[in-house]
Amino acid sequence: MRESVLVIGAGIGGLCTALSLAPTGRQITILERDGPPPAEDADVVFLDWHRRGAGHVRQSHAFLARLRGIIKKHHPALLEELKELGARELTFEMMLSDIQRDRYEPQPEDEELTIITSRRTTLELALRNYVERLENVTIRPGFFVRKLLTEPDEDGVVAVQGVAGEQDERPLELRADLVVDASGKSGFLIQQLMEEGAGITEESETAGILYFTRHYRLLPGQEEPDRTKSPPASGDLGYIKFGVFPGDNGCFSVTISVPEVELELRKAIMNPDVFHAITLQLPGIQPWTNAERSEPRGKVHGMGDLHSRWRDMVIEDRPATRNYFPLGDTLVRTNPLYGRGCSFAAVSAEMLRETLEETTDPLERQRAYHARLRKELRPYYINQRTQDRSAIRQAEAALTPGYRKSWRGRVIESFFDDGVRIAVRSDIGLLRQAMRGFHMLEHPNKWLGKPGNFARVLYYWSRGKKRNARAYPPSPGPAREELMTALAIDHRADLRLPGGEDKLAA
Ligand SMILES: Cc1cc2nc3c(=O)[nH]c(=O)nc-3n(C[C@H](O)[C@H](O)[C@H](O)COP(=O)(O)OP(=O)(O)OC[C@H]3O[C@@H](n4cnc5c(N)ncnc54)[C@H](O)[C@@H]3O)c2cc1C
């Protein structure tokens, strides 16, 4: 008899689990606390879908090549349905710098670097419609899971047998062979297992930023700015990072991430007028948000509590649970700036299918799932965590008057800014390989670890700024003090002045 699977959550992880497991014939029931999409129209869904369980659905999302590749390989019809709803594909060619475009010769593998871009609600709508039509999948909206039904084994492993919760205020218990927990970043069920003595470990630290997003719509007759003629629509000014996320159906959003330590700026930016004014100060964003091109829609969506978090369900070869498989944000969270969360969830769902098809032994399944996740996801997790730590240090330095980097720090910064960055903006082959790492098609550090590539980077670095001049992008925007003064924000309030109090600590 085929196994029964309860999936908690119909967000990206839950829906990807259904995509992954449905072809194996297992009977899948997805339990989702929120109601179904209110309509079939992407605009209505964006405006009216109550998603209390996933407060970030109106934040900018882009979907990496790895996720698109999984959809394309296993469910090509879904990719078509996504496009019918307005989602778009951005190709590798569109990511080339202005000095690379003329020399570009397409390679077959470039197709693998295509990304999907749309409002997240549109992606969810398409995924959900598709999953709902799969024969062996049922989605039960309005089902709030309160508790896992568990039983400790003699050897201290917690066996999960089902869930208890309520639907339409009716208490219910459901049992199944397997429980997949895709309840997202605020999911609390894994905590229950820890309290019951399951040997689960967790490492967690702040990503150091807050996310601020506002949506825009192109005015009638307007098109998106020509990428070949405008400055890059994303950038890093040290005290903020920003980017345009092209969306579906004439929509796009702008996200500005602000370091946690910039207390005044992060307060001020929630004002829609201030947010809009900042976009107009950024040469790469202004062509999108100026009054002839588009109009802003609605409020600024702010989001904090952004953490990197990694949980291990097997410690020293000893599984913590049986028949329970967490995936998505409840297992691993990453800084949204890298756009990897949805791909992490989709890859985990793939790893789960491979594991379940490989063995029926419950403890072996735990070990195999754990080993696959460590191998597949851990390198990206470590890579982005290292970058977060460095960005946090930079943001603090920006607030410390008179701060001077160490000699070593300056060399490293120059290696990345004047070496790596210039090499990938100049050499299409290097960009192609770096992108494979970024999009999770290869180990993130593989390309730079190849001696030939490293030598190319050194070549560009040693040429010096003058000879590389064409490869430097135009300035992404004003310095901190200049921008804040223009917006009447007190630029001195958060400086780490001698004797000043650290407001974050307070
Ligand atoms: C600001 C921000 C921007 C991001 N940008 C990107 C991006 O550009 N690209 C990208 O790939 N990733 C991005 N991410 C990450 C991505 O959104 C998450 O990694 C992804 O949503 C994880 O999927 P999930 O299924 O684990 O959780 P979710 O998608 O959050 O889904 C969890 C689901 O579980 C339901 N649920 C929760 N508890 C219960 C319960 N007790 N009972 C029943 N149902 C329950 C919720 O209602 C929800 O539907 C971003 C994240 C944030 C915060």
The ligand as a Gaussian input file, in Angstrom:
#p B3LYP/6-31G(d) Opt

LIG

0 1
 C       11.349000      39.443000       3.185000
 C       11.579000      38.125000       2.516000
 C       11.938000      38.077000       1.167000
 C       12.222000      36.861000       0.562000
 N       12.617000      36.822000      -0.751000
 C       12.881000      35.642000      -1.334000
 C       13.239000      35.567000      -2.707000
 O       13.380000      36.565000      -3.400000
 N       13.470000      34.333000      -3.248000
 C       13.356000      33.209000      -2.502000
 O       13.571000      32.118000      -3.032000
 N       13.028000      33.249000      -1.213000
 C       12.779000      34.427000      -0.610000
 N       12.415000      34.469000       0.697000
 C       12.358000      33.223000       1.454000
 C       11.078000      32.456000       1.142000
 O        9.962000      33.296000       1.217000
 C       10.930000      31.322000       2.132000
 O       12.138000      30.636000       2.208000
 C        9.839000      30.372000       1.714000
 O        8.592000      30.977000       1.803000
 C        9.880000      29.141000       2.618000
 O        8.800000      28.307000       2.340000
 P        8.078000      27.559000       3.538000
 O        7.094000      26.658000       2.908000
 O        9.043000      27.022000       4.485000
 O        7.316000      28.705000       4.333000
 P        6.101000      29.607000       3.860000
 O        6.145000      29.808000       2.409000
 O        6.104000      30.767000       4.773000
 O        4.823000      28.709000       4.132000
 C        4.448000      28.256000       5.409000
 C        2.973000      27.898000       5.333000
 O        2.602000      27.169000       6.480000
 C        1.341000      27.653000       6.960000
 N        1.290000      27.338000       8.390000
 C        2.141000      27.801000       9.348000
 N        1.838000      27.258000      10.533000
 C        0.798000      26.429000      10.323000
 C        0.036000      25.588000      11.180000
 N        0.324000      25.494000      12.468000
 N       -0.984000      24.883000      10.651000
 C       -1.275000      24.971000       9.326000
 N       -0.594000      25.756000       8.474000
 C        0.430000      26.468000       8.959000
 C        1.398000      29.145000       6.646000
 O        0.121000      29.721000       6.598000
 C        2.103000      29.141000       5.296000
 O        1.179000      29.036000       4.244000
 C       12.119000      35.669000       1.314000
 C       11.750000      35.720000       2.657000
 C       11.479000      36.932000       3.257000
 C       11.110000      36.953000       4.711000

